[in-house]
Amino acid sequence: MKFEQPAGQNPIDKGTVIGRATPRIDGPLKTSGLATYAYEQWDLPAKPAYAWVLGAAIAKGRIASIDTARAKSAPGVLKVLTAADTKLPGKGSRNTAKLLADGEVEHYHQAVAIVVAESFEQARHAAALIDARYERTDGQFDLAAGKGSAQPDQGTKDSKFGDFDAAFGKAPVQVDVTYTTPDESHAMMEPHATIAAWQGDALTLWTSNQMINWGKQDLAKTLAIPPEKVRLISPYIGGGFGGKLFLRADAIAASLASKALGGRPVKVSLQRPLIMNNATHRPATIQRLRLGADRKGKLVAIGHEAWSGDLPSGEADAAVAQTKLLYAGANRMTQTRLAVLNLPESNAMRAPGEASGMMALEAAMDELAEKLGMDPVQLRIVNDTQVNPEKPEQAFSQRSLVKCLQEGAQRFGWNDRPKTPASRRDGQWLVGYGVASAFRNNMNQKSSARVRLGTDGKVTVETDMTDIGTGSYTIIAQTAAEMLGLPLDRVVVKLGDSSFPVSAGSGGQWGANSSTSGVYAACEKLRGTIAQRLGLDPANIDFADGQVRSGNQSFALADAAKGGEIVVEDGMEWGEISKKYQQSTFGAHFAEVAVDAYTGEVRVRRMLAVCAAGRILNPQTARSQVIGAMTMGVGAALMEELAVDKRFGLFINHDLAGYEVPVHADIPHQEVVFLDEVDDKVSPMKAKGVGELGICGSAAAIANAVYNATGVRVREYPITLDKHLDKLPAIA
């Protein structure tokens, strides 16, 4: 099926199941421990062995020698593998660095050896006996130092409209500020983990991977085997945030180790330091914002330049993405520059680009509002646009930013905001309010599904879509139930298996709308087949309460399958309508913070997000996604930072003790409001992604609240107490 024109009325509009707050159908399995994650598969073809991945002890250079003799003779050891033993042909299309070093070391903790043993403890012990010697070469580990030699990024093109320099120079009110954001880790609960088993020349992986087809194709390419000989299975994933979009060392290590053992299953779980240094991370950025406005607050010049770093052939963080679309202004300029750094590979982390970009843009807008003597909410409202600022002929499919700001201001009590920074106290606490817009594009992806109607009247949906804790199982079940007039307990959903039709996968906020649209297409095809089986007119048919009705005729759904199970497969592709309209999601974040006047400690008191993202398929799971993203925004604003050792090129706080993330005590009551909105120009579901909208702007809202509380502007994230303690107002 191809989506080529605005969706008319369709079965989803009934709203019998879709749009209702529904508990996750996989919840009981997870809370009871019955959901089997990648490392927890028990029904294996043989007793598994265990592998330990040894990471490089240098960031750049070459492996001079690896002596594995002591490791090979250690108790329980079955194999010790290096690149010399495996002769890997290369790497997948989506990996920047090789997943097993073949002599050259590209970054710290790049895998250099794999130890396989009868037990986990034996593998770990033997790995410590490997004597690896290196020849270190100089590397670049400092973004600020490498900024001058940074080059244009091929992934994020520069843009220029009007005469930015002239307009900015003449603007009566100007802001010219530089913000920095640090490297960040996904820090998901479930580690990167894989079990691999060969049967002849066919490989099966139980792995933790967000994008099944990407992983299958890249694993086949890395091992130089046909893709049809690879099966990836990921039914449950304990968090990813973009860190499991791509093939990582655990999958390669398990595959190679199992091959070396003649196909015996091998289990690999990356230790936390390797997750942070071997796997991907969000890159640090340096961002310069120049905003020029007239006295009434209308932007006349918008300039955003961003620098980030990655390994050679890597890509930059798209921190300017939202600046191209969020606010009106005739004279505009964005530039993205990429510095070559020899740190571990950077790549996508929840809302890549906008999450870090809005930390700067929305703080700069706050600074502009102060210079204008204007309310920060009103400044954003007067610069709203209903068309793409870079393509005025292209309207937004739906754009409710103003409604989000107005609704949020009213609900939050924004009129009570301290008008003068550092003017409100609550005992020893300085109290402030902050606001920021929220923005993230809607990016539909082709997605397919297979639907089966059994002789018992139950419907089974099969697609390689993944559930990374987002509620995919539930919204897919809701979609099928709505389309076929069934209660949820008559729908079975099977996900995360590469033997199923290829879906959108989980990433980029595209998963929910795309995958359910694919299921919609398959169910629509099944509806037609059922009508044909029952001799009914497919244009005049209704599915409800387990019945199929047309005129005065009525049949039980199971009647259509009396001759045997009905199986259909279809998917959703996207036509020119996706280019005709700019598809984006919008929101507004509000935050209240308190800062200890004595110590500088920041405490978030309350948060509110108002979101406009088309039809909300399941308000309960959608709210969970938004508050999770808001929590990550708290981390980005106040604590998260991978600290770079600029001498040796590694992240030194590479565990969950040293890498700080918010815990329950850090998070106050969070309120989420979804505007009543459907967007008929994006899909038959009339929905858009919402999972990343909660992190886009929330960190800036907190930063702006800290400034409102203290009168001290910190432009280097995270805002830790040492950065403003000596500048806080005098204690009375």
Number of C-alpha atoms within 10 A of each C-alpha: 17 13 19 15 16 15 15 11 10 10 20 21 18 13 12 17 24 26 19 14 15 18 14 20 18 18 15 12 12 15 9 8 10 11 17 16 21 26 18 14 14 10 7 12 12 12 11 19 24 25 33 27 27 23 21 25 20 22 26 24 18 19 20 12 12 14 12 20 12 13 25 21 14 16 14 18 22 21 18 24 19 22 17 11 11 15 11 20 11 15 21 24 14 15 18 20 21 20 26 28 23 20 16 17 27 26 28 24 25 29 26 23 26 27 29 34 27 17 16 18 14 21 27 19 17 23 26 12 16 19 13 16 15 18 13 16 11 12 19 20 23 20 23 15 11 17 18 11 10 18 14 15 21 14 12 19 14 15 15 15 16 13 14 23 15 11 20 24 12 15 17 13 20 21 19 15 16 18 21 22 24 22 19 22 27 21 21 17 11 16 24 30 24 32 30 29 28 23 15 10 11 15 22 19 25 25 32 34 37 30 26 31 25 19 25 25 19 19 27 19 18 20 19 14 15 14 17 13 15 20 21 25 25 26 23 23 27 17 22 25 22 25 29 27 24 23 30 27 25 29 26 23 31 30 26 22 30 26 21 18 16 12 22 19 25 28 31 30 26 23 17 17 17 24 25 28 28 26 27 26 23 28 29 25 27 23 25 20 22 24 26 26 23 15 14 12 23 18 27 24 28 28 24 25 19 25 30 32 31 24 20 15 12 22 24 30 32 26 30 30 23 21 23 21 20 24 20 25 23 15 22 27 21 23 21 26 26 27 27 24 23 24 29 27 27 27 23 24 26 24 27 23 22 27 33 34 30 28 31 33 32 26 28 24 25 28 21 24 21 15 14 19 14 16 17 21 22 14 20 25 19 15 16 18 19 18 21 19 22 17 12 12 11 15 17 20 21 23 24 20 25 21 18 24 27 17 17 24 21 11 14 21 11 19 10 9 20 16 16 13 20 21 15 18 16 10 9 14 21 26 30 31 29 28 33 32 30 32 31 31 24 22 18 25 20 18 27 29 28 24 25 22 23 19 17 14 21 18 27 18 24 24 28 30 35 31 26 24 18 20 23 25 24 23 25 30 29 27 27 30 27 24 28 25 22 24 18 19 11 16 22 20 19 18 25 30 22 25 17 20 21 25 30 28 30 26 25 24 22 22 27 29 30 34 32 31 31 32 29 29 27 26 28 20 18 23 20 16 18 22 20 13 15 17 11 19 13 16 9 10 17 18 21 17 12 18 17 24 19 17 10 5 9 15 14 15 27 20 18 23 20 14 9 13 15 18 18 16 20 21 25 27 19 19 13 11 17 19 10 14 18 23 24 24 25 27 30 31 31 29 27 25 25 26 27 21 23 15 15 21 17 22 21 21 17 18 27 25 32 29 33 31 31 30 23 29 29 20 19 16 21 21 23 16 21 24 23 17 24 27 25 23 26 27 22 30 24 24 18 25 24 25 16 17 14 15 12 20 23 25 23 17 18 19 19 14 8 13 19 18 19 16 9 7 7 14 18 13 10 17 16 20 19 19 18 11 17 18 21 19 25 30 27 26 28 23 25 29 27 31 27 28 34 33 32 34 33 35 34 36 33 34 34 33 29 32 25 28 32 29 20 19 17 18 18 16 24 21 22 17 16 11 16 19 18 13 13 19 16 8 7 5
